[in-house]
Amino acid sequence: MLCAVGSGEGRSDNARGSIGRAVVWVRDRPLKQLAAWLGALALALTAPFGGWADASHPPMTVVTADQVVKTGPIDVTITRIRANTRPGETFAAMEDGQYLLVFGTARGTAKTTLTNGELADAIRLDGVPGLEKTFYTNDYLPVTKSMSARPTVYAVEDSTLMTELVPDLTYEVAWVWRQQAAAPPSSIDVQVQGFTWRQRSLDDYTGWLDPTPTAHLRLPVEVRPPWVKPGATPSPAASPTPAATS
């Protein structure tokens, strides 16, 4: 029989040395790097249970046109939907599809001014084929990914981009998508998304995050003739309609 005299002490010393080296190594890592690793580890451990996603999202509420929907930072109403190959002078005419415009109002209820990002993420279209992922990218999505298509938001009053949403002011806005399709759908399911105020897990940013569908309504789509410059001769398929954007 072979005897390893003092082997227990040797193993203890080795263990203590390994722990000490590990402590020093962790101590020397940048804080943000450690936070990223811890976040990845937490996600891996919770992945079998749905990760960080809420496993029990409440069912969406069915709302009606003009009904106020509270999203957290924005009170939203949806009033009507229109389709148009050129809604206004600032829009390029589409020959292989049309613009889809969801009209409504947005009122900022947060304490600070919101960006176009929260306003754009408040609305999505479900089950619509051929939506452009983002404006003028020519990246058109299949119907199964229509909820990934992000609109551009315009102020109805002057057709300018909505770059911010000031607290306690109500704006009439249009959420606008480009659709590559021979004809627009006869009706569309509009989904309003709610937000959660929280700090992101991997950095120090705190804001309105996690846009999640909370309410929806289905509205008919009104097809309008394209915008024509006042005084110009319209094409046979269209008539002058300066009010096409509203």
ZADO-1210 file (C-alpha; in nm, 4 decimals, padded with zeros to 6 digits):
<atoms>
<atom x="00.0000" y="00.0000" z="00.0000" code="MET" pos="1"/>
<atom x="00.1230" y="00.3456" z="-00.0844" code="LEU" pos="2"/>
<atom x="00.0941" y="00.6175" z="00.1784" code="CYS" pos="3"/>
<atom x="00.0827" y="00.9866" z="00.0911" code="ALA" pos="4"/>
<atom x="00.2119" y="01.1459" z="00.4090" code="VAL" pos="5"/>
<atom x="00.0880" y="01.5071" z="00.4454" code="GLY" pos="6"/>
<atom x="-00.1279" y="01.4873" z="00.1326" code="SER" pos="7"/>
<atom x="-00.4273" y="01.6365" z="00.3206" code="GLY" pos="8"/>
<atom x="-00.2291" y="01.9453" z="00.4154" code="GLU" pos="9"/>
<atom x="-00.1018" y="01.9788" z="00.0577" code="GLY" pos="10"/>
<atom x="-00.4513" y="01.9706" z="-00.0812" code="ARG" pos="11"/>
<atom x="-00.5658" y="02.2322" z="00.1722" code="SER" pos="12"/>
<atom x="-00.2799" y="02.4631" z="00.0767" code="ASP" pos="13"/>
<atom x="-00.3566" y="02.4192" z="-00.2925" code="ASN" pos="14"/>
<atom x="-00.7233" y="02.4947" z="-00.2329" code="ALA" pos="15"/>
<atom x="-00.6447" y="02.8076" z="-00.0326" code="ARG" pos="16"/>
<atom x="-00.4058" y="02.9205" z="-00.3052" code="GLY" pos="17"/>
<atom x="-00.6665" y="02.8692" z="-00.5786" code="SER" pos="18"/>
<atom x="-00.9299" y="03.0641" z="-00.3839" code="ILE" pos="19"/>
<atom x="-00.6851" y="03.3460" z="-00.3219" code="GLY" pos="20"/>
<atom x="-00.5933" y="03.3690" z="-00.6900" code="ARG" pos="21"/>
<atom x="-00.9622" y="03.3672" z="-00.7858" code="ALA" pos="22"/>
<atom x="-01.0375" y="03.6506" z="-00.5431" code="VAL" pos="23"/>
<atom x="-00.7527" y="03.8591" z="-00.6827" code="VAL" pos="24"/>
<atom x="-00.8634" y="03.7877" z="-01.0410" code="TRP" pos="25"/>
<atom x="-01.2241" y="03.8914" z="-00.9690" code="VAL" pos="26"/>
<atom x="-01.1092" y="04.2004" z="-00.7794" code="ARG" pos="27"/>
<atom x="-00.9074" y="04.3151" z="-01.0816" code="ASP" pos="28"/>
<atom x="-01.1982" y="04.2849" z="-01.3293" code="ARG" pos="29"/>
<atom x="-01.3771" y="04.6066" z="-01.4409" code="PRO" pos="30"/>
<atom x="-01.7131" y="04.6524" z="-01.2682" code="LEU" pos="31"/>
<atom x="-01.9091" y="04.6698" z="-01.5952" code="LYS" pos="32"/>
<atom x="-01.7469" y="04.3464" z="-01.7130" code="GLN" pos="33"/>
<atom x="-01.8477" y="04.1705" z="-01.3928" code="LEU" pos="34"/>
<atom x="-02.2022" y="04.3056" z="-01.4245" code="ALA" pos="35"/>
<atom x="-02.2272" y="04.1747" z="-01.7800" code="ALA" pos="36"/>
<atom x="-02.1051" y="03.8289" z="-01.6752" code="TRP" pos="37"/>
<atom x="-02.3427" y="03.8141" z="-01.3808" code="LEU" pos="38"/>
<atom x="-02.6307" y="03.9189" z="-01.6056" code="GLY" pos="39"/>
<atom x="-02.5455" y="03.6490" z="-01.8589" code="ALA" pos="40"/>
<atom x="-02.5229" y="03.3894" z="-01.5812" code="LEU" pos="41"/>
<atom x="-02.8614" y="03.4928" z="-01.4404" code="ALA" pos="42"/>
<atom x="-03.0201" y="03.4734" z="-01.7848" code="LEU" pos="43"/>
<atom x="-02.8710" y="03.1263" z="-01.8413" code="ALA" pos="44"/>
<atom x="-03.0025" y="03.0016" z="-01.5065" code="LEU" pos="45"/>
<atom x="-03.3527" y="03.1430" z="-01.5670" code="THR" pos="46"/>
<atom x="-03.3789" y="03.0526" z="-01.9365" code="ALA" pos="47"/>
<atom x="-03.5736" y="02.7277" z="-01.8701" code="PRO" pos="48"/>
<atom x="-03.8368" y="02.9408" z="-01.6929" code="PHE" pos="49"/>
<atom x="-03.8652" y="03.2096" z="-01.9593" code="GLY" pos="50"/>
<atom x="-03.5597" y="03.4209" z="-01.8720" code="GLY" pos="51"/>
<atom x="-03.6392" y="03.7664" z="-01.7420" code="TRP" pos="52"/>
<atom x="-03.9673" y="03.7839" z="-01.9322" code="ALA" pos="53"/>
<atom x="-04.2867" y="03.7995" z="-01.7332" code="ASP" pos="54"/>
<atom x="-04.4287" y="03.4488" z="-01.7532" code="ALA" pos="55"/>
<atom x="-04.7861" y="03.5671" z="-01.7047" code="SER" pos="56"/>
<atom x="-04.8598" y="03.8729" z="-01.9188" code="HIS" pos="57"/>
<atom x="-05.2221" y="03.9740" z="-01.8637" code="PRO" pos="58"/>
<atom x="-05.4541" y="03.9338" z="-02.1624" code="PRO" pos="59"/>
<atom x="-05.4914" y="04.2370" z="-02.3843" code="MET" pos="60"/>
<atom x="-05.7888" y="04.4666" z="-02.3318" code="THR" pos="61"/>
<atom x="-06.0184" y="04.5283" z="-02.6272" code="VAL" pos="62"/>
<atom x="-06.0715" y="04.9027" z="-02.6680" code="VAL" pos="63"/>
<atom x="-06.2676" y="05.1228" z="-02.9074" code="THR" pos="64"/>
<atom x="-06.1776" y="05.4175" z="-03.1267" code="ALA" pos="65"/>
<atom x="-06.1162" y="05.7382" z="-02.9278" code="ASP" pos="66"/>
<atom x="-06.0806" y="05.5446" z="-02.6009" code="GLN" pos="67"/>
<atom x="-05.7855" y="05.6563" z="-02.3886" code="VAL" pos="68"/>
<atom x="-05.5271" y="05.3832" z="-02.3279" code="VAL" pos="69"/>
<atom x="-05.2696" y="05.4458" z="-02.0548" code="LYS" pos="70"/>
<atom x="-04.9284" y="05.3096" z="-02.1491" code="THR" pos="71"/>
<atom x="-04.7334" y="05.4458" z="-01.8521" code="GLY" pos="72"/>
<atom x="-04.5605" y="05.7515" z="-01.9996" code="PRO" pos="73"/>
<atom x="-04.8224" y="05.8282" z="-02.2694" code="ILE" pos="74"/>
<atom x="-05.2005" y="05.8404" z="-02.2860" code="ASP" pos="75"/>
<atom x="-05.2926" y="05.7177" z="-02.6343" code="VAL" pos="76"/>
<atom x="-05.6107" y="05.7226" z="-02.8396" code="THR" pos="77"/>
<atom x="-05.6557" y="05.5660" z="-03.1834" code="ILE" pos="78"/>
<atom x="-05.9161" y="05.7247" z="-03.4092" code="THR" pos="79"/>
<atom x="-05.8882" y="05.5953" z="-03.7671" code="ARG" pos="80"/>
<atom x="-05.6642" y="05.4283" z="-04.0281" code="ILE" pos="81"/>
<atom x="-05.5961" y="05.5437" z="-04.3822" code="ARG" pos="82"/>
<atom x="-05.3957" y="05.4072" z="-04.6761" code="ALA" pos="83"/>
<atom x="-05.2390" y="05.6320" z="-04.9361" code="ASN" pos="84"/>
<atom x="-04.9650" y="05.6111" z="-05.1974" code="THR" pos="85"/>
<atom x="-04.8588" y="05.9677" z="-05.1118" code="ARG" pos="86"/>
<atom x="-05.0116" y="06.1192" z="-04.7973" code="PRO" pos="87"/>
<atom x="-04.8544" y="06.4616" z="-04.8362" code="GLY" pos="88"/>
<atom x="-04.5938" y="06.6792" z="-05.0026" code="GLU" pos="89"/>
<atom x="-04.3118" y="06.5613" z="-04.7754" code="THR" pos="90"/>
<atom x="-04.3683" y="06.1941" z="-04.8642" code="PHE" pos="91"/>
<atom x="-04.2206" y="06.0179" z="-05.1664" code="ALA" pos="92"/>
<atom x="-04.4829" y="05.8501" z="-05.3843" code="ALA" pos="93"/>
<atom x="-04.4955" y="05.4702" z="-05.3577" code="MET" pos="94"/>
<atom x="-04.5480" y="05.2680" z="-05.6758" code="GLU" pos="95"/>
<atom x="-04.5221" y="04.9171" z="-05.5288" code="ASP" pos="96"/>
<atom x="-04.7343" y="04.9683" z="-05.2194" code="GLY" pos="97"/>
<atom x="-04.8792" y="05.2312" z="-04.9915" code="GLN" pos="98"/>
<atom x="-04.8412" y="05.4161" z="-04.6651" code="TYR" pos="99"/>
<atom x="-05.0537" y="05.3027" z="-04.3734" code="LEU" pos="100"/>
<atom x="-05.1420" y="05.5865" z="-04.1361" code="LEU" pos="101"/>
<atom x="-05.2863" y="05.5238" z="-03.7906" code="VAL" pos="102"/>
<atom x="-05.4279" y="05.8508" z="-03.6572" code="PHE" pos="103"/>
<atom x="-05.4796" y="05.9327" z="-03.2934" code="GLY" pos="104"/>
<atom x="-05.3639" y="06.1463" z="-03.0056" code="THR" pos="105"/>
<atom x="-05.0710" y="06.1235" z="-02.7662" code="ALA" pos="106"/>
<atom x="-05.0460" y="06.3011" z="-02.4324" code="ARG" pos="107"/>
<atom x="-04.7274" y="06.2906" z="-02.2297" code="GLY" pos="108"/>
<atom x="-04.7925" y="06.1844" z="-01.8703" code="THR" pos="109"/>
<atom x="-04.4291" y="06.1351" z="-01.7645" code="ALA" pos="110"/>
<atom x="-04.2512" y="06.3996" z="-01.5592" code="LYS" pos="111"/>
<atom x="-03.9899" y="06.4542" z="-01.8285" code="THR" pos="112"/>
<atom x="-04.0011" y="06.5079" z="-02.2042" code="THR" pos="113"/>
<atom x="-04.0140" y="06.1820" z="-02.3976" code="LEU" pos="114"/>
<atom x="-03.8281" y="06.1029" z="-02.7178" code="THR" pos="115"/>
<atom x="-03.9635" y="05.9816" z="-03.0494" code="ASN" pos="116"/>
<atom x="-03.8551" y="05.6332" z="-02.9389" code="GLY" pos="117"/>
<atom x="-04.1242" y="05.5837" z="-02.6745" code="GLU" pos="118"/>
<atom x="-04.3863" y="05.7367" z="-02.9025" code="LEU" pos="119"/>
<atom x="-04.2974" y="05.5019" z="-03.1896" code="ALA" pos="120"/>
<atom x="-04.2892" y="05.1960" z="-02.9630" code="ASP" pos="121"/>
<atom x="-04.6374" y="05.2683" z="-02.8268" code="ALA" pos="122"/>
<atom x="-04.8129" y="05.1352" z="-03.1396" code="ILE" pos="123"/>
<atom x="-04.7745" y="04.8210" z="-03.3496" code="ARG" pos="124"/>
<atom x="-04.9734" y="04.6580" z="-03.6316" code="LEU" pos="125"/>
<atom x="-05.0505" y="04.2862" z="-03.6054" code="ASP" pos="126"/>
<atom x="-05.1019" y="04.0487" z="-03.8964" code="GLY" pos="127"/>
<atom x="-05.0151" y="04.2921" z="-04.1758" code="VAL" pos="128"/>
<atom x="-04.7881" y="04.1552" z="-04.4516" code="PRO" pos="129"/>
<atom x="-04.5162" y="04.3547" z="-04.6236" code="GLY" pos="130"/>
<atom x="-04.4503" y="04.6221" z="-04.3609" code="LEU" pos="131"/>
<atom x="-04.1153" y="04.7974" z="-04.3842" code="GLU" pos="132"/>
<atom x="-03.9048" y="04.7284" z="-04.0749" code="LYS" pos="133"/>
<atom x="-03.8071" y="05.0955" z="-04.0466" code="THR" pos="134"/>
<atom x="-03.8688" y="05.3856" z="-04.2826" code="PHE" pos="135"/>
<atom x="-03.6862" y="05.3815" z="-04.6187" code="TYR" pos="136"/>
<atom x="-03.4773" y="05.0710" z="-04.5504" code="THR" pos="137"/>
<atom x="-03.6538" y="04.8572" z="-04.8141" code="ASN" pos="138"/>
<atom x="-03.6512" y="04.5753" z="-04.5591" code="ASP" pos="139"/>
<atom x="-04.0074" y="04.4447" z="-04.5860" code="TYR" pos="140"/>
<atom x="-04.1227" y="04.1872" z="-04.3331" code="LEU" pos="141"/>
<atom x="-04.3461" y="03.8803" z="-04.3666" code="PRO" pos="142"/>
<atom x="-04.6824" y="03.8809" z="-04.1925" code="VAL" pos="143"/>
<atom x="-04.5430" y="03.6749" z="-03.9031" code="THR" pos="144"/>
<atom x="-04.3030" y="03.9571" z="-03.8150" code="LYS" pos="145"/>
<atom x="-04.5334" y="04.2554" z="-03.8617" code="SER" pos="146"/>
<atom x="-04.5061" y="04.3453" z="-03.4919" code="MET" pos="147"/>
<atom x="-04.1347" y="04.4164" z="-03.5483" code="SER" pos="148"/>
<atom x="-04.2109" y="04.6956" z="-03.7961" code="ALA" pos="149"/>
<atom x="-04.1468" y="05.0314" z="-03.6288" code="ARG" pos="150"/>
<atom x="-04.3497" y="05.3322" z="-03.7401" code="PRO" pos="151"/>
<atom x="-04.2375" y="05.6887" z="-03.7908" code="THR" pos="152"/>
<atom x="-04.4526" y="05.9387" z="-03.6015" code="VAL" pos="153"/>
<atom x="-04.5697" y="06.2679" z="-03.7508" code="TYR" pos="154"/>
<atom x="-04.7565" y="06.5666" z="-03.6143" code="ALA" pos="155"/>
<atom x="-05.0811" y="06.5894" z="-03.8113" code="VAL" pos="156"/>
<atom x="-05.0973" y="06.9686" z="-03.7892" code="GLU" pos="157"/>
<atom x="-04.7918" y="07.0330" z="-04.0064" code="ASP" pos="158"/>
<atom x="-04.6715" y="06.6858" z="-04.1202" code="SER" pos="159"/>
<atom x="-04.3425" y="06.7257" z="-03.9338" code="THR" pos="160"/>
<atom x="-04.1637" y="06.4500" z="-03.7465" code="LEU" pos="161"/>
<atom x="-04.2507" y="06.4157" z="-03.3798" code="MET" pos="162"/>
<atom x="-03.9103" y="06.4367" z="-03.2163" code="THR" pos="163"/>
<atom x="-04.0334" y="06.4734" z="-02.8589" code="GLU" pos="164"/>
<atom x="-04.3425" y="06.4577" z="-02.6409" code="LEU" pos="165"/>
<atom x="-04.3694" y="06.7343" z="-02.3818" code="VAL" pos="166"/>
<atom x="-04.5439" y="06.6506" z="-02.0503" code="PRO" pos="167"/>
<atom x="-04.9128" y="06.7408" z="-02.0162" code="ASP" pos="168"/>
<atom x="-04.9577" y="06.8401" z="-02.3814" code="LEU" pos="169"/>
<atom x="-05.1828" y="06.6498" z="-02.6214" code="THR" pos="170"/>
<atom x="-05.0783" y="06.6136" z="-02.9842" code="TYR" pos="171"/>
<atom x="-05.2725" y="06.4813" z="-03.2820" code="GLU" pos="172"/>
<atom x="-05.0320" y="06.2374" z="-03.4424" code="VAL" pos="173"/>
<atom x="-05.0075" y="05.9776" z="-03.7156" code="ALA" pos="174"/>
<atom x="-04.8065" y="05.6578" z="-03.6793" code="TRP" pos="175"/>
<atom x="-04.6932" y="05.5815" z="-04.0336" code="VAL" pos="176"/>
<atom x="-04.5691" y="05.2603" z="-04.1958" code="TRP" pos="177"/>
<atom x="-04.4761" y="05.1792" z="-04.5549" code="ARG" pos="178"/>
<atom x="-04.6299" y="04.8584" z="-04.6908" code="GLN" pos="179"/>
<atom x="-04.5176" y="04.6692" z="-04.9980" code="GLN" pos="180"/>
<atom x="-04.8379" y="04.5092" z="-05.1245" code="ALA" pos="181"/>
<atom x="-05.0745" y="04.5385" z="-05.4189" code="ALA" pos="182"/>
<atom x="-05.3532" y="04.6637" z="-05.1946" code="ALA" pos="183"/>
<atom x="-05.3919" y="04.7539" z="-04.8276" code="PRO" pos="184"/>
<atom x="-05.5907" y="04.5275" z="-04.5935" code="PRO" pos="185"/>
<atom x="-05.9573" y="04.6110" z="-04.5437" code="SER" pos="186"/>
<atom x="-05.9045" y="04.6341" z="-04.1668" code="SER" pos="187"/>
<atom x="-05.6095" y="04.6243" z="-03.9288" code="ILE" pos="188"/>
<atom x="-05.5576" y="04.5139" z="-03.5700" code="ASP" pos="189"/>
<atom x="-05.3793" y="04.7956" z="-03.3882" code="VAL" pos="190"/>
<atom x="-05.1949" y="04.7057" z="-03.0699" code="GLN" pos="191"/>
<atom x="-05.1112" y="04.9603" z="-02.8005" code="VAL" pos="192"/>
<atom x="-04.8033" y="04.8790" z="-02.5942" code="GLN" pos="193"/>
<atom x="-04.7450" y="04.9574" z="-02.2288" code="GLY" pos="194"/>
<atom x="-04.4073" y="05.0322" z="-02.0683" code="PHE" pos="195"/>
<atom x="-04.2334" y="04.9611" z="-01.7387" code="THR" pos="196"/>
<atom x="-04.0212" y="05.2172" z="-01.5551" code="TRP" pos="197"/>
<atom x="-03.7066" y="05.0366" z="-01.4430" code="ARG" pos="198"/>
<atom x="-03.3285" y="05.0252" z="-01.4555" code="GLN" pos="199"/>
<atom x="-03.1664" y="04.8092" z="-01.7181" code="ARG" pos="200"/>
<atom x="-02.9872" y="04.5046" z="-01.5819" code="SER" pos="201"/>
<atom x="-02.6505" y="04.5583" z="-01.7479" code="LEU" pos="202"/>
<atom x="-02.5945" y="04.9329" z="-01.7083" code="ASP" pos="203"/>
<atom x="-02.7102" y="05.2363" z="-01.5126" code="ASP" pos="204"/>
<atom x="-02.9796" y="05.3544" z="-01.7567" code="TYR" pos="205"/>
<atom x="-03.3274" y="05.3972" z="-01.6086" code="THR" pos="206"/>
<atom x="-03.6265" y="05.4675" z="-01.8286" code="GLY" pos="207"/>
<atom x="-03.9489" y="05.3421" z="-01.9857" code="TRP" pos="208"/>
<atom x="-03.8610" y="04.9937" z="-02.1094" code="LEU" pos="209"/>
<atom x="-04.0181" y="04.6607" z="-02.2094" code="ASP" pos="210"/>
<atom x="-04.2925" y="04.7736" z="-02.4519" code="PRO" pos="211"/>
<atom x="-04.5587" y="04.5015" z="-02.4305" code="THR" pos="212"/>
<atom x="-04.9018" y="04.4835" z="-02.5998" code="PRO" pos="213"/>
<atom x="-05.1716" y="04.5648" z="-02.3435" code="THR" pos="214"/>
<atom x="-05.4701" y="04.6751" z="-02.5548" code="ALA" pos="215"/>
<atom x="-05.5906" y="04.6401" z="-02.9124" code="HIS" pos="216"/>
<atom x="-05.8647" y="04.7360" z="-03.1512" code="LEU" pos="217"/>
<atom x="-05.9524" y="04.6543" z="-03.5108" code="ARG" pos="218"/>
<atom x="-06.0450" y="04.9399" z="-03.7409" code="LEU" pos="219"/>
<atom x="-06.1355" y="04.9612" z="-04.1104" code="PRO" pos="220"/>
<atom x="-05.8830" y="05.1049" z="-04.3524" code="VAL" pos="221"/>
<atom x="-05.9984" y="05.4026" z="-04.5595" code="GLU" pos="222"/>
<atom x="-05.8161" y="05.4244" z="-04.8930" code="VAL" pos="223"/>
<atom x="-05.7522" y="05.7845" z="-04.9975" code="ARG" pos="224"/>
<atom x="-05.6246" y="05.9270" z="-05.3273" code="PRO" pos="225"/>
<atom x="-05.2636" y="06.0488" z="-05.3284" code="PRO" pos="226"/>
<atom x="-05.1738" y="06.4040" z="-05.2407" code="TRP" pos="227"/>
<atom x="-05.1559" y="06.6388" z="-05.5396" code="VAL" pos="228"/>
<atom x="-04.9948" y="06.9786" z="-05.5365" code="LYS" pos="229"/>
<atom x="-05.2663" y="07.2464" z="-05.5380" code="PRO" pos="230"/>
<atom x="-05.3200" y="07.3689" z="-05.8917" code="GLY" pos="231"/>
<atom x="-05.1607" y="07.0624" z="-06.0535" code="ALA" pos="232"/>
<atom x="-05.3548" y="06.8352" z="-06.2861" code="THR" pos="233"/>
<atom x="-05.4341" y="06.5080" z="-06.1044" code="PRO" pos="234"/>
<atom x="-05.4003" y="06.1693" z="-06.2672" code="SER" pos="235"/>
<atom x="-05.7236" y="06.0013" z="-06.3813" code="PRO" pos="236"/>
<atom x="-05.7086" y="05.7694" z="-06.0797" code="ALA" pos="237"/>
<atom x="-05.6897" y="06.0511" z="-05.8291" code="ALA" pos="238"/>
<atom x="-05.8481" y="06.3819" z="-05.7474" code="SER" pos="239"/>
<atom x="-05.6888" y="06.6778" z="-05.5696" code="PRO" pos="240"/>
<atom x="-05.7083" y="06.6243" z="-05.1960" code="THR" pos="241"/>
<atom x="-05.4905" y="06.8592" z="-04.9914" code="PRO" pos="242"/>
<atom x="-05.6543" y="06.7161" z="-04.6774" code="ALA" pos="243"/>
<atom x="-05.5310" y="06.3611" z="-04.7435" code="ALA" pos="244"/>
<atom x="-05.2899" y="06.3781" z="-04.4481" code="THR" pos="245"/>
<atom x="-05.5560" y="06.4448" z="-04.1872" code="SER" pos="246"/>
</atoms>
